[in-house]
Amino acid sequence: MILCEYCKKREGNLTYSKTANGQCVVLHLCPVCYEKMNSLGLDPFEVVKELIERDGTECNSCGCTVNDFKDTFYLGCSDCYKDMYDAVSGAIGRVQPGTKHVGKRPYRRGDL
């Protein structure tokens, strides 16, 4: 099964091909995404190209960007860690010695 190259959630059973710069590019899209792009008059090739260019710089769930993170040092949701891993882990590595917790553990009932 090939996933839709736009939403990466549903099966990409529709193919869209376009020749660009002498090369044929084939996209696999689900009917929902294809219809959405078609109804808005968008070229699926341009939409997916833009998505690939910003891949790793924006959270797919909340839309928080690497620039938002750099400005505020806050992330929008728990998916930001996964979607922007390179930028987030690099920043965390510069302000603290590691990404694993090595300090004391929280007090629990029964610890004495």
For each residue, the residues with C-beta under 8 A, 3 or more apart:
1: 11
2: 11 12 13 28
3: 8 9 10 11 12 28
4: 7 8 9 10 11 12 28 29 30 33
5: 8 12 27 28 29 48 51
6: 29 30 33 37 44 47 48 51
7: 4 10 30 32 33
8: 3 4 5 60
9: 3 4 30
10: 3 4 7 30 32 33
11: 1 2 3 4 30
12: 2 3 4 5 15 27 28 29 30
13: 2 28 30 31
14: 28 29 30 31 34
15: 12 26 27 28 29
16: 26 27 28 29 34 44 45
17: 24 25 26 27
18: 24 25 27 43 45
19: 22 23 24 25
20: 23 25 45
21:
22: 19
23: 19 20
24: 17 18 19
25: 17 18 19 20 45
26: 15 16 17
27: 5 12 15 16 17 18 44 45 48
28: 2 3 4 5 12 13 14 15 16
29: 4 5 6 12 14 15 16 33 34 37 44
30: 4 6 7 9 10 11 12 13 14 33 34
31: 13 14 34 35
32: 7 10 35 36
33: 4 6 7 10 29 30 36 37 44
34: 14 16 29 30 31 37 38 44
35: 31 32 38 39
36: 32 33 39 40
37: 6 29 33 34 40 42 43 44 47
38: 34 35 41 42
39: 35 36
40: 36 37
41: 38
42: 37 38 46 47
43: 18 37 46 47
44: 6 16 27 29 33 34 37 47 48
45: 16 18 20 25 27 48 49
46: 42 43 49 50
47: 6 37 42 43 44 50 51
48: 5 6 27 44 45 51 52
49: 45 46 52 53
50: 46 47 53 54
51: 5 6 47 48 54 55
52: 48 49 55
53: 49 50
54: 50 51 57 58
55: 51 52 58
56: 83 84 85 86 87
57: 54 65 66 84 87
58: 54 55 63 64 65 66 83 84
59: 62 63 64 65 75 76 77 79 80 83 84
60: 8 79 83
61: 76 77 79 80 83
62: 59 76 77 79 80
63: 58 59 76
64: 58 59 68 69 75 76 77 80 84
65: 57 58 59 68 69
66: 57 58 69 70 84 87
67: 70 71
68: 64 65 71 72 74 76
69: 64 65 66 72 73 74 75 80 84 87 88 91
70: 66 67 73 87 91
71: 67 68
72: 68 69
73: 69 70 91
74: 68 69
75: 59 64 69 80 81 84 88
76: 59 61 62 63 64 68 80
77: 59 61 62 64 80
78: 81 82
79: 59 60 61 62 82 83
80: 59 61 62 64 69 75 76 77 83 84 88
81: 75 78 84 85 88
82: 78 79 85
83: 56 58 59 60 61 79 80
84: 56 57 58 59 64 66 69 75 80 81 87 88
85: 56 81 82 88 89
86: 56 89 90
87: 56 57 66 69 70 84 90 91
88: 69 75 80 81 84 85 91 92
89: 85 86 92 93 99
90: 86 87 93 94
91: 69 70 73 87 88 94 95
92: 88 89 95 96 99
93: 89 90 96 98 99
94: 90 91
95: 91 92
96: 92 93 99
97:
98: 93 102
99: 89 92 93 96
100:
101:
102: 98
103:
104:
105: 108
106:
107: 111
108: 105 111
109:
110:
111: 107 108
112:
